[in-house]
Amino acid sequence: MIDLEAFGKFLDTAQAGERLTYHRGRLAYDRADRGGVSDADRDAAREINKVANAIWEAAQAGQVVLTQHRVDPSACEYFVTRANGKDTSR
């Protein structure tokens, strides 16, 4: 999973069509707050949520396009691709 700083840099510098892998695994599961897990796992889930929410907001604003590719029966790679226009609200 990338961090917020890396995603911000991607938004600022990527040209239309450039793609970045932002997560590998099971995103919905990895984002979930599961009871009985370690503090490190909870912290990781919170960080995944921060980044995934920022990426989703960028997609809703038309800055990026989200895609995924199944790499095995239990995991996908999640991609963010820079859209044609750059957001002027940043």
C-alpha positions as CSV (number, residue, x, y, z in Angstrom):
1,M,0.0,0.0,0.0
2,I,1.3,3.4,-0.8
3,D,1.0,6.3,1.7
4,L,-0.8,9.6,1.4
5,E,2.4,11.4,0.5
6,A,3.1,9.1,-2.4
7,F,-0.4,9.4,-3.6
8,G,-0.3,13.2,-3.4
9,K,3.0,13.2,-5.4
10,F,1.4,10.9,-8.0
11,L,-1.6,13.4,-8.4
12,D,0.8,16.3,-8.7
13,T,3.2,14.8,-11.2
14,A,1.5,12.0,-13.2
15,Q,0.5,12.6,-16.8
16,A,-2.8,11.3,-18.1
17,G,-2.7,7.6,-18.4
18,E,0.0,7.0,-15.9
19,R,-0.8,4.1,-13.6
20,L,0.2,3.3,-10.0
21,T,-0.4,0.2,-8.0
22,Y,-1.8,1.3,-4.7
23,H,-2.6,-2.0,-3.0
24,R,-2.2,-5.7,-3.4
25,G,-4.4,-8.0,-1.4
26,R,-8.1,-7.9,-0.5
27,L,-8.8,-4.2,-0.1
28,A,-12.2,-4.4,1.6
29,Y,-11.0,-7.0,4.0
30,D,-7.7,-5.2,4.7
31,R,-9.6,-2.0,5.4
32,A,-11.9,-3.6,7.9
33,D,-11.6,-3.0,11.7
34,R,-11.5,-6.6,12.8
35,G,-11.7,-7.3,16.5
36,G,-9.1,-9.4,18.1
37,V,-6.2,-8.2,16.0
38,S,-3.0,-6.6,17.1
39,D,-2.5,-2.9,17.4
40,A,-0.2,-3.0,14.5
41,D,-2.9,-4.6,12.3
42,R,-5.4,-2.0,13.5
43,D,-2.9,0.8,12.7
44,A,-2.3,-0.7,9.2
45,A,-6.0,-0.9,8.6
46,R,-6.4,2.8,9.6
47,E,-3.6,3.8,7.2
48,I,-5.1,1.7,4.4
49,N,-8.4,3.5,5.0
50,K,-6.8,7.0,4.8
51,V,-5.2,6.3,1.5
52,A,-8.1,4.4,0.0
53,N,-10.5,7.2,1.0
54,A,-8.2,9.8,-0.6
55,I,-8.0,7.8,-3.7
56,W,-11.8,7.3,-3.8
57,E,-12.3,11.1,-3.4
58,A,-9.9,11.7,-6.3
59,A,-11.9,9.3,-8.4
60,Q,-15.2,11.0,-7.5
61,A,-13.6,14.3,-8.6
62,G,-12.6,12.8,-11.9
63,Q,-8.9,13.1,-11.3
64,V,-8.2,9.3,-11.5
65,V,-9.7,6.1,-12.7
66,L,-9.7,3.0,-10.5
67,T,-9.2,-0.5,-11.7
68,Q,-8.2,-3.9,-10.3
69,H,-6.7,-7.1,-11.6
70,R,-7.1,-10.5,-9.9
71,V,-3.6,-12.0,-9.3
72,D,-4.7,-15.2,-7.5
73,P,-7.9,-16.5,-6.0
74,S,-7.5,-14.5,-2.9
75,A,-5.9,-11.3,-4.0
76,C,-6.1,-8.4,-6.4
77,E,-3.8,-5.6,-7.5
78,Y,-5.6,-2.2,-7.2
79,F,-4.5,0.5,-9.7
80,V,-5.1,4.2,-9.8
81,T,-4.7,5.8,-13.3
82,R,-4.4,9.6,-13.9
83,A,-7.3,10.9,-15.8
84,N,-7.1,13.4,-18.6
85,G,-7.8,16.5,-16.5
86,K,-6.0,17.8,-13.4
87,D,-8.1,19.0,-10.5
88,T,-7.9,22.7,-9.9
89,S,-9.1,22.5,-6.3
90,R,-5.7,21.3,-5.0
